Amino acid sequence: MTAVGGPIVSVEVDGRYFSVAADADAGRQIGGKTNEVQSNGDNTGRLIKSAKTWMVDALSLAIDDLLDHQEYLQSKANENGFFPISFSFSSGTVWGGLGQIVDELKFSNQNATMPISFSGPGSLTQQ
């Protein structure tokens, strides 16, 4: 079997479709647990497991002013809860979960793109 790389193709934010710039190299963390080993005085150890949220960061969404993309994303960021987000990858897989927009939303008029990151509770799952 061959691993397939490439950019995230598109993102759906609460049902609204956004294209992703082809040169964006986003990172994906699916969430779950992180592990830390802490020492005891007698040189034994304890395993500390902490919950970790999922995150997809460093995306670059295509923003169309005629479709009010920036206003829509800002309205979603203003909401107090989580909403469905799904990511379509070049490999043909789709990952999704409930999440929220994190960090600032700053439009680049030169490229008609916006860097954006998403995060949420629980795990990002393959659909």
C-alpha positions in Angstrom: 0.0 0.0 0.0 1.3 3.5 -0.8 1.0 6.5 1.5 -0.5 9.5 -0.3 0.5 13.0 0.7 -0.6 16.4 -0.6 -2.6 19.3 0.6 -6.0 19.2 2.3 -8.4 19.7 -0.6 -11.3 21.3 1.1 -12.9 22.0 4.5 -16.6 22.1 5.4 -17.4 24.4 8.3 -20.8 23.6 9.7 -21.9 22.6 6.2 -20.3 25.4 4.2 -17.6 24.5 1.7 -14.2 26.1 1.5 -11.3 25.4 -0.9 -7.8 25.1 0.5 -4.7 26.6 -1.2 -2.8 23.8 -2.9 0.5 24.9 -1.3 -0.8 24.8 2.3 1.0 22.3 4.5 -1.4 21.8 7.4 -0.7 19.8 10.5 -3.2 17.2 11.9 -3.4 16.0 15.5 -6.3 13.6 16.0 -6.6 14.1 19.8 -6.7 11.4 22.5 -4.1 11.2 25.3 -0.6 12.4 25.9 1.7 10.6 28.3 4.2 11.9 30.8 6.4 9.9 33.1 7.1 11.4 36.5 9.7 10.1 38.9 9.3 9.0 42.4 12.0 9.4 45.1 12.8 5.7 45.0 13.5 5.8 41.2 10.2 4.2 40.3 7.8 6.2 38.0 4.2 7.2 37.6 2.4 7.5 34.2 0.4 10.6 33.9 -2.2 10.5 31.1 -3.8 13.8 30.0 -6.6 14.4 27.5 -5.5 16.2 24.3 -7.8 18.0 21.9 -7.7 17.4 18.2 -6.3 20.2 15.9 -5.8 21.0 12.3 -3.6 24.0 11.9 -1.8 26.1 9.2 -4.6 25.8 6.7 -4.9 28.5 4.0 -8.5 28.8 2.9 -9.5 30.5 -0.3 -11.7 33.5 0.7 -14.2 34.9 -1.7 -15.6 38.4 -0.6 -18.6 38.0 -3.0 -19.6 34.9 -1.0 -19.0 36.6 2.4 -16.5 33.9 3.5 -14.7 36.1 6.0 -17.9 37.3 7.6 -19.2 33.7 7.9 -16.0 32.4 9.5 -16.0 35.3 11.9 -19.6 34.6 12.9 -18.7 31.0 13.6 -15.7 32.1 15.7 -18.1 34.3 17.6 -20.3 31.4 18.6 -20.1 30.0 22.1 -20.2 26.3 21.1 -18.7 23.7 18.8 -19.9 22.8 15.3 -19.2 20.1 12.7 -16.0 20.5 10.7 -14.7 18.1 8.1 -11.5 18.0 6.1 -11.0 16.2 2.7 -7.4 15.1 2.1 -5.6 14.4 -1.1 -5.5 10.7 -0.1 -9.3 10.6 -0.5 -9.9 10.3 3.2 -12.2 12.6 5.1 -11.6 13.4 8.8 -14.2 15.2 10.9 -15.2 16.3 14.4 -16.9 18.9 16.5 -14.7 22.0 16.8 -14.2 25.7 16.8 -11.9 28.2 15.0 -8.9 29.1 17.1 -6.5 32.0 16.6 -7.1 35.2 14.7 -8.8 35.4 11.3 -6.8 37.7 9.1 -7.5 37.9 5.4 -4.7 38.3 2.9 -6.0 40.4 0.0 -2.9 39.7 -2.1 -3.6 36.0 -2.2 -7.3 36.0 -1.4 -6.6 33.5 1.4 -6.9 33.3 5.1 -4.7 31.3 7.5 -6.9 29.4 9.9 -6.7 26.7 12.6 -9.4 24.5 14.1 -9.5 22.5 17.3 -12.1 20.6 19.3 -12.8 18.3 22.1 -12.5 14.5 21.8 -10.9 13.0 18.7 -10.9 13.8 15.0 -12.2 10.7 13.3 -11.9 9.3 9.8 -15.3 9.4 8.2 
